[in-house]
Structure formats: structure tokens, C-alpha cells
Amino acid sequence: MQTSFQIALFAVAAIVSVFTSGLLIGRLERVARRFGLTEALLGLMAALAADTPEITSSITALLHGQRDVGIGVTLGSNVFNLAALLGIGTLVAGRIHLHRRVILLEGVVAMWIGATTLAVVIGALAPWIGLVVALLPVVPYLSLSAATPAERWRVPLPPALRDWVAESISEEEMEIGPAIDPQRGGARDAYLALGAVLLVISANVVMVISATHLGTRFHISPIIVGGVALAAVTSLPNLVAAIFLGRQNRGSALLSEAMNSNSINSVAGLLVPATLIGLARPAGPDTLTAAVYGGLTLLVLGLAYSSTGLRRSHGILVIVAYGVFLAALASL
């Protein structure tokens, strides 16, 4: 297959993936609205739909034995999301205000899953153990997100903790609802969403295969192919979301989108397939990417907590940190 044809194939597949992901997000939100899902769960559904390209690309690479590409897509996308959603989003907004309880709620889950993912990547935990550990905070978080505001106040938890969690989720919903606000969908939206899923999967399979062939032909490291090229292309829907939410100055929605997107990527794009098909021995670039993902997440959360939000200077710092990460990755 000629190089020019492979490049064209990659470009077409990337365009189809990005634009179809937008269709998927919109139609899935409409279907979810019809079933009366809460605003918090609606936000999680939107994050899952936006992550479909990353998840599909990672699973495709792992199934083809491209470990570095698969890990690179998932964790590289997570690092890119932090730079795009919180770095660029903060630059667009100038400053985003966050309540500390929202930062803690999102941060605890995000750091738990990030630390577990790092442990799996470096070989400290077996993938199936990592998956079980990662899901420990996910199940109650999903349960509380799916509950109605009235039901959250009746969750069997200590009163202080229950009230704290209920208020945190309610505050997120106040921003997520207006930011999404889909119409009630019907059967047509469900069929379009299903078709979009199949098209996104097909496009990303083609994109991964063509990208790995091009990487081999031009002697590009697999971790660069996955952690930089594919990670950036598959994360473009999140970049669009960052610009939109930043302009609306919806800080809680922005933080929720970034943390939930990364957690979904880690669990569905790495831990689940690794549990089913296994992972090869750890490599330096993989460990670096996982460590940067965890470290940058901790940095962002620390800055946000100390300042009850993120300033433009924080956004610049996150983007610069991403640039340093790219330089370090290229030097390996």
C-alpha cells in the first residue's frame, strides 16, 4: 500500500471519527433525556460518547499486539485532555470558579483510578485486580449520579457525608444541565446513535491500522504514534467541549468533563481490555506517560483546590507541562 494512500486513509478516518463522534454525543444525549436520566448521569453519558474514539483506538491497538500504541492512546489522551479541557478551557474563560467540595468529589475518584492505572502499567498490579480496585469508587459514584436529587438525601450514608456528596453533585448539575440541555429523543435518535457507534468504531480501526503502518514506515516510535498523534486526534471532541464550556465559564462542568473522561478512558480503554487479553511487560515510555497523567492530574487538582478555581496562569502552566511531556517522550 502506497504511503500517500495510507496518509489519505488516516486523514479520512480521522475526519469521519471526529464528526461522527459529535453526532453520537448529540443523539445519545437525546435518548438519555427521553429516559429521564439525571443531569449528572447525562454528563457521564456525554463523556462516554466523546471518549468512544479513544476507547476504540486503544482496544484495536491492544488486540493487534500494539501495546505501546494502545497504552499511548489511552494515557496520552488523558494527558491531552488535561491540557485541552483545563488548560485551554481556562485560557478561554480567563478564570473558572470551583467549590472545593466539587474538586474533592471529582479529584478523589480521578486520583484513585489514575494511581490504579499507573500500578497496572508498571506491573505492580495484575490487570484484573486493577480493574476491581478502580471500580470500587465508581459504583457508588454512578449510583449517586443516577439518583434523583430527592433520592440522594436518602442514601444510606453517614448524614454529613451524604449531605456533602448530594450538594456536590447538585452543584455540578446546575452547570451541566444548561451546558448540555438536549431535546427528548425518539427511535430515530436511537438508530442514529447506533449507526454512529458502528461508524466511529470502523473509522478508528482504520485509523489505528494506517497510523501504525505509517509509524513503521517512517520509523516513528509506537508510543509517539499512540500517545501523541492518535491521542490528539481522538481527543478533538473534548477540545471542542473545552472551548464551549470555557466561553460559558462553566467551571464545574469543565472539571467534571475532564476527570470523568479520563476515568472512563482508563477503565474502558485500558483496564478492561488488559484484563481480557493481558499486557506485556512495562516499558519506559508507558511508565512515563502513566506517571505524567497521574502527576498532572494531582497538579491541576492541587491548584484548583488552593485557589478555589483555576486562573489563566494555571492554564498556561498545564499547557507548558504538556509541552515538556511531549519533549520528554520524543527523547526516549
KAWOTA-V812623 format. One line per field, one symbol per residue. ss: DSSP state (A for helix, B for strand, O for the rest). phi: phi as a letter, one per 40 degrees, with the letter a starting at -180 (. if undefined). burial: 1 if it has 16 or more other ideal C-beta (glycine too) atoms within 10 Angstrom, else 0. A space follows every 10 residues. Layout:
# KAWOTA-V812623
ss = ???
phi = ???
burial = ???
This chain:
# KAWOTA-V812623
ss = OOAAAAAAAA AAAAAAAAAA AAAAAAAAAA AAAAOOOOAA AAAAAAAAAA OAAAAAAAAA AAAOOOAAAA AAAAAAAAAA AAAAAAAAAA AAAOBBBOOA AAAAAAAAAA AAAAAAAAAA AOOOOOAAAA AAAAAAAAAA AAAAAAOOAA AAOOOOOOAA AAAAAAAAAA AAAAAAAAAA OOOOOOAAAA AAAAAAAAAA AAAAAAAAAA AAAAAAAOOO OAAAAAAAAA AAAAOAAAAA AAAAAAAOOO AAAAAAAAAA AAAAAAAAAA AAAAAAAOOO OOOAAAAAAA AAAAAAAAAA AAAAAAAOBB BAAAAAAAAA AAAAAAAAAA AO
phi = .cdccccccc cccccccccc cccddccccc cccccgcccc cccccccccc cdcccccccd ccccgcdccc cccccccccc dcccccccdc cccgabcbcc cccccccccc cdcccccdcc ccgcbcdccd cccccdcccc ccccccccdc cccbccbddc cccccccccc ccccccdccc fccccbcccc ccccccdccc cccccccccc ccccccccfc ddccdccbcc cccccddccc ccccccccfb cccccccccc ccccdccccb ccccccbgbc ccbdcccccc ccdccccccc ccccccbfib cccccccccc ccccdccccc cc
burial = 0000010011 0011011111 1111111111 1111001111 1111111111 1111111111 1100011111 1111111111 1111111111 1110010110 0110111011 1111111111 1000101001 1011101000 1001101000 0100000000 0100111110 1110110011 0100100010 0110011011 1011111111 1111100001 1111111111 1111111111 1110110011 1111111111 1111111111 1111100010 0110111111 1111011011 1011000011 1001101110 1100110010 00
